[in-house]
Amino acid sequence: MSAGLLVSFVVGYFLLLLVVAWYTSRNSNNDSFFIGNRNSNWMLVAFGMIGTSLSGVTFVSVPGGVGREGFAYFQITLGYLIGYLVIAFVLLPLYYRLNLTSIYNYLSTRFGFRSYKTGASFFILSRTLGATARLYLVVKILQDSIFSSFSFVIPFWVTTLIILIMILVYTYEGGVKTIVFTDTLQTTFMLTGLVVCVVYILNQMDMSLGSALSNMGEKGYSQIFFSDPNSKMFFLKQILAGAFITITMTGMDQEMMQKNISVRTLKDSQKNVITLSVIMLFVILLFLVLGGLLYMYSESLGAHYTTVVENGKEVTKWMLGGNDATADRLFPVVALKYMPPIVSVIFIIALISALFPSADGAITALTSSFCIDILGIQRRPEWTDEKKKRIRQRVHLGFAAIFLLFVMIFKWVNDPSMIGVILKVAAYTYGPLLGLFSFGILTRRAILDKWVPVVCVLAPIICFELEKYQKMLLGSFEIGLELLIINGLLTFLGLLLISRKADKPVAANQKS
């Protein structure tokens, strides 16, 4: 299929998003942008959050990782279920009781001003890095599969800028109110693409789902649980890491929580989270099944491992018809070069649908957090609504520019598996948030607020040194995703050192 025709489908899809955005952003204001007027439908939020939680990285990296790690990622997904329960029954009641717009206001209420600013700053750093890593991966696929096919050269930065402008256009006015609806639409397209690709490969290989799973087992693709305690894949490490990744990357993340707390009541918000947790189990499992199918199908087409030398190092690659189909590249190569045009179109639309929920929500949440937590826009009654809106729009544009910069940095780094990069970034940047919220919820002690930034910066630095010298310190034991837990624990211990017994009950139940 020609690149021009694929672009026309992408443009048509974008126009559909614009129609939804126009309809949902009518009569919108700052309250609509930040928190959807607290009137979002919980079923729409739950379904739309599937797309936000998965993103384009999951869409291509999870299937691509099956060749190396089998179904090990499902261990992490089981941990997600535990994490969602903690969010539903510990964090959400707290956020609703305090009537928060920004969840980091809890840190101000519990500890003080500097703790509040520190928590918000770590969120801004983490979400910026994570969202731009996700954006980079999908833009790279679009660049390689579509825009590089034109007779004239379209630079990578131009492709990225076009995508960012598209996102800005439909989120500029409506914010969360719009995103709740566009995420629902995009999740529908993404899951449709997933199912279509699974069904197509099963038909092409003349297999039932049961026989395909049996074949994956024989090839070692479908192993879920790993029992070596020293391995990064050890099931207890993975499940615990999954639980804490969800608690931090969802429950302590303004982007994810602003959608949950935009629901009218706590009960509905809890139903949203529990529903999401159950659906995620089945969706991730289907992505892993797709990964196994992609490897078997590509092998039937002649794919094989080849060792090549890059930058003086030997690298093993999964090659298919002269194309590098290693890890993140496998799904795009098979879908765009070895499937019928209609399936290729569905793949591209599904990929775009996986991209937009993670990027549009991130820019909106970062705008909200910066305006509320850093600029204090809600604490400035002297500013008119028009001035607040003008500032919010400028911040929105500013984050789009920052996204462009970081996507270009990730292009320079060019890691073959972005999901590993994202989880590593989360381990370092969400650890301090885990320590802060845990200390506030689990203890009643007061802390020296001025020392909180020091503790939250030192904990990741210690983790970096620990990971760097782990072979010297720990021998054959490998630190994996549990680095997030270690980071949170170090932050917790640091806060304990700068704490004292509270002179009076802490203000956990005060309104922010």
N, C-alpha and C positions, 0 to 999 in steps of 0.2 A: 504494500500500500504506500502511496506517495506521502512524503512529509507534509506537503501542502494540504492534503485531505485530512491528515491527522490533526494538523493545526486548526482546520475549520471546525472539527468536532470539539476541540478544546475551547475555542472561542464561543461556540454555541452553548457549551456547558457553563461558561462564565456568564454569558448573557442571562441564563436561567437563574444563576445566583444573584445577579443584579435585580431581577424582577422580585425575588424573595426579599432581598435587602430593602428595596424601595417600599414594599408592602409593610414590612415589619418596623421600619424606622420612621414611619409617619408619626408626627407629634412626639418624637423622642426628645429626651433631655439628658442631663448628666446622670440622673438616677437610672434612666433606661440603659445608658452606656455602662455604668459601673455594676449594676446589680439587677437589671431587667425589671425594675419596678417591683421586685419580689412577687412576681406574678407568673413565673414560668410553670409550665405543665411538667410534672415530675416524670411522666412517661417519655415525653420528648427529650428531656434532659438525660435520662438514663440511656436511651437509644443513641442520642447524639454523642454522648461521652465515650461510646465504644470507639468511634472514629478518632476522638481526641486522645484517648488512652493508647491506641495502637499506632497511629501515624504511618507515614510512608516508610519509615525505617522498619517497623514490624512487617509491613507488606512485602518487603523484599529481603530483609536481613534474617528474619526468622526462618522462612523456607530455605534460604541460602546456607544457613548454619547447620542444617540437618546432616549434610555430608560430613562434617567434622564432629558434631556433638550428638547426633541422633535426636531423640525427643527430650533431651535434658532440659530444654527451656520450660517444659511442662512442670518440672519441679518448682521453678520460680513462680509459675502461675498458681500452683497450689498454695504457695505462700501469699500470693495476692489475695486469695479468699480470706485468709486470716486477717490481713491488713485492712480489708474493706469492713470486716466486722468491728475492728477497733475504731475505724472512722465513723461508722454508723452509730455506735453506742457509747463512744467516749468523746470524740472530737466534735461531732455535729451538735450534740446537746449543749456543749460549751459555747460554740459559736452562736447558736440561736439564743441561748440565755443572755449573752452579752449584746445581741442585736448588732453584730459586726457587719461592716461593709468590707473592710480589709481585715483578714484574720490575724494580721500582725499587731493589730490594736490590742489583742490579748496580752502580748508581751509588755506593752506599755502599762496596762492595768495591773499586771502581775509583778513586774520587775522595775520598770522605769523607762525613761525616754531613750537612753542609749541602747538598751536591750531591744526596744522596739525598732529603732533605726538599723541596728545590726541585723536583726531577723529579716527585715524588708530588703536590706542590701544584699544579703546572701541569696534571697529568692530572686532578685533581679539578675544577679550574676549567674546563678544556676539556670534559670529559665532562658536567659539570653543564649548561653552556650548550648544548652540542650536543644532549643528550638532551631537555632541556626545550623546545628549539625544535622537535624532532620531535614531541614530545608535544602541544605547542600546536596544530600543524597538524591533527593527527587529531582532537583534542578539538573544535576549531573546526568541522570538517566534521560531526562527530556532533551538535554543538549546533545547527548551522544546518539539518541535514537531518532530525533526529529530535526533539530535546528542545524546539526552538522551536515545534514543531507542536502541543504540548499546550495545552489550554485554560488551564492555569495556568502561570505563568512559573517556569522553572527557571534560576536564575542560572548564568552561565558557570563561576564558581568552584565551584559545587556539582557540576556535571558533571565538572570536573577532579578534585575530591575523590573522587567515586565511582569514577572510573577508577583513581586511585592506591590507594584502599582495595582494589579488586579485585586489583591487582598485588601489594600487600603480603600479602594473604591467602595467595596460593599461592607466594610466595617467602620468607615469614617464617622457615620452618624449614629447608627443603631447600637453598636457595641455588643454587649451581652444579649440584649433583646433580639438582635438579628442573628447572632451566632447560634443561639439555641435552635433556631429553625434551619439555618444553613447546615449546621452539623448533622441534623437529622437527615436532611437530603443527601449529604455527602456520605454518611455512614451507609445509607441504603445502596448507593452506587458502589461503594467499596466492597461490601459484602456480596453484592451481585457479581462483581468481577471475580471474587474469590471462588464462589460456587461454580460459576461458568467454567473457569479454568480447571477446577477439579473434575467436573463432569466431562469436559472435552478430553483430558488426558486419559481418564478411565476408558472412554469410548475408543480412543485411538489405540490403546494397548489391549483392548478387548478384555478388560478385567472388571470384576465387581469390586466394591470397596473392601469386602472381606478378603478376597484373594490378593488384592494389592497390599493390604496390611500384613498378610502372611509373607508375601514376597519381601516387603521392607524388613521384616524380622529376620529373614534369612540373610539379608545383606547387612544387617546391623544398624539400619537406619532408625528403627523404632524403639530403641532402648530408652526408657524413661529414667529409671533410678540407677544411680551410681553409688557403690558402697565403699570406695576407698576413702578413708577419713583425711588422707593427705592431699587428695585431689581437689581442684577447684570445683569439680562437678559433684562432690559428695552431697547426697540428698539433703542432709540436715542443714548444711551450709546454704544450699540453694533455696530451701523452703524458708529458712529464717531470713535470708537476704530478700526474698520476694515479699515477705510480710512487711519488713521495714522499708523496702523501696516503695511499696504502696502507701504506707503510713506517711512517709515523707513526701514523695513525688505527687501524691494525690491529696492526702489529708492536711499537709502543711504547705501546700502549694496554692497560691492565690488564684492561678488560672483555673485549676480544677475546682476549687472550693467556691469561687464566685458563681459558678453555675449551680452548684448544689444549694447554696444559701440564697439563690434567686428564686427557689421554690417557696411557695406560700407558707407551708407549715413544716415543723421538724419531722412529723410522722411521714409526710410525703417525701421529704428529702431522704429519710432513712430507707423508705421503699425504693427510691431511686438507686441508692448505693448497693443495696442487697441484690436488686434485679441486675444491675451492672455486673456484680461479682460473679453471678451464676452464668450470665451470657458470655462473659469473658473466657471462662473455662472452655466452653464449647468452641468459641471462635479461634482461640489460640491453638486448640487441638486440631482444628481444621487447617490452619496455616501450616502446622507441622506435617500433617498428612500431605498437603500440597507440596511441601518440601521434599518428602520422600518420593512422591510421584514425579516431580521435576527431575530428580537425579536418575530415577529408573528410565524415564522417557528420554532424557538427554543421552543416557548410556545406550539406549536402543538406536539412537541416531548417530552413534559413533563417538560420543564424548569420552575422554580419557584424561588421566592425570599426566602432566608433562612438567619436567623440571627445567626451568630457564634461569638465566643469570641476569639480575637487574641490579644496577649500582654496585657491582662486585659481589653480590650475594646470590646464592641459589634459592630460588622460589618455586614452590610446587603450585601449579595452576591446573584447573579443570577446564580443558579446551574442548570446544564444540565447533566443528567446521571452520577452524581458523579463528574463532572468536574466543576471547577470554571470558569464561562463564564461571569464574571463581566467586563463591560466597554471594555478595550483594548483586553481582552481575548475572547470576544464573537465570532468575525469573524474567528479567527484561529481555535477555538474549533469546530464550525459548519462546516467549510470548510474541515478540516482534519479528522474529526471523523464521520460526517454525510452526506458527499457528495461522489459521485463516485470517484474512483482513478484518472480519467482523469481531473475532476474538481479540485481535490486536487493538482495535478501537476500544473495546470493553476494558482491556487492560490499562490503556492510557487514561481513560476516564476514571477508572477505579484508583489508579495511582494518583491522579490529581485530587480525587476525593479523599485519599489518605493524607495528601500533603496539606490541603487547605485547613482542616480542623486543627491540626497541630500548630500551624503558623498563624492563622487568624486569631485563635484564642490566646496564643502567647503574646502577640503584639497588643491585643486588647488588655490582657491581664497586666502586662508590664506597664502600659499606660496608666491603668487604674492604680497600681501599686506606687508608681513614681509620683502621680498627682496627689494621692491620698497620704501615703506614708512618708515620702521625702519632701514634697512641697507643702503638705498640710492643707490641701485645697478646701477640705471640709471644716477646717478650724479658722477660716478667714472670712468672717461675716461681712467685712468691709468690701470684699470683692463681689461684683455683680455676677449674676448667672451668665451673662454674656461674656464677661472676662474669663470666668472659669472655663467656659466652653472653648474659648479661643486658646487658652493655655493648654487645655487637654488635647486639642487638635494639633497644636505644635509639638507636644510631647509624642503624640501618635506618629507624626511624620519623622520625628527624631529617632524613634526606635526602628522605624523602617530603614533609615540610613545606617544605623548600627547593625541591623541584620545583614544588609548588603556587605558591610565591611567584614563581618565574621564569616559569612559564607565564602568570601574570597580567601580568608585565612585557612578555612577547612580545605579549600581546593588545593592550597599549597601543601598542606599536611598529607592529604590524599590517603587516608587509612582505608584498607580493603573491607572492613566490617564496622559500620558506624554504630551498630547497636552496642558493641563493646565500648566504644568511645563515650557514648551517652551514659551508660551505666557507670563508667569510671568517673566521669564528670559529676554525676549525682552523688557518688560515694564521698567525694571531697567537699562538695558545696552544700549538700543537704544534711551532712552530719551535724554541723553546728545547730541547724534548725531542730533536728531530732533531739539533741541535748537540751536545748532551751525549752522546748515544749514539754519534754519528759520531766525536766526538773520542776517546771511550774505546776504540772498536773500531779506528780507523784509525791512532792514534798510541800511543806508549808513554811519553808525557810525563806528569809529575806536575803538578798545579795547586794554586794557593792556594785551598783549599776555601772559606775565608770570603768570597771575592770572587765566588763563583759566583752567588749570588742577584742581585747587582748586574748582572752580565753578562746574565743571563737576563731581567731586567726591562728593561734598556736596549735590547736587540735589538728587541723588539716596538715600543717607543716610536720608535726610529729608522725602523722600517718604516712606522709610522703617518704620520710626517712625510714620508717618501718618497712614499707613496701620495697624501697630501694635496696635495703640490706637484709631482706627476709631470709635469703639462703644462708647467710652468715649467722643470723639470730635463731632461725627456726628449722634449719636443716631441710628435710624433704617436704615439710609442711608448706603448702601453697596458700597464700591469702588471696581469696577471690572477692566476690561481691560482699562478703561480710565486712569488708573494709568500711562500709557505711556504718555498721553497728559499732565497730571499734572507734570510729570518728565521733559518733554520738556519745559513746561511753566516756571518751576522753573529755569531751565538752562538759558532760554531766559532772565528772570528777573535778574538773577545773572550777565549775560553778560552786560545787560543794566547798572547795577551798576558800572561795571568796564570799561565803555565806555566813549567816549567823541566825540564831533562833529569832523568829519574828517577835517583835514587841507586842503586836496585835494581829488578829487574823488578817491574812492577805486578802486583797480586794478582788478575789476571783469572781465574785458574783455582782460586782458593780457594773453599771452600764458604761460602755466606752463612749 
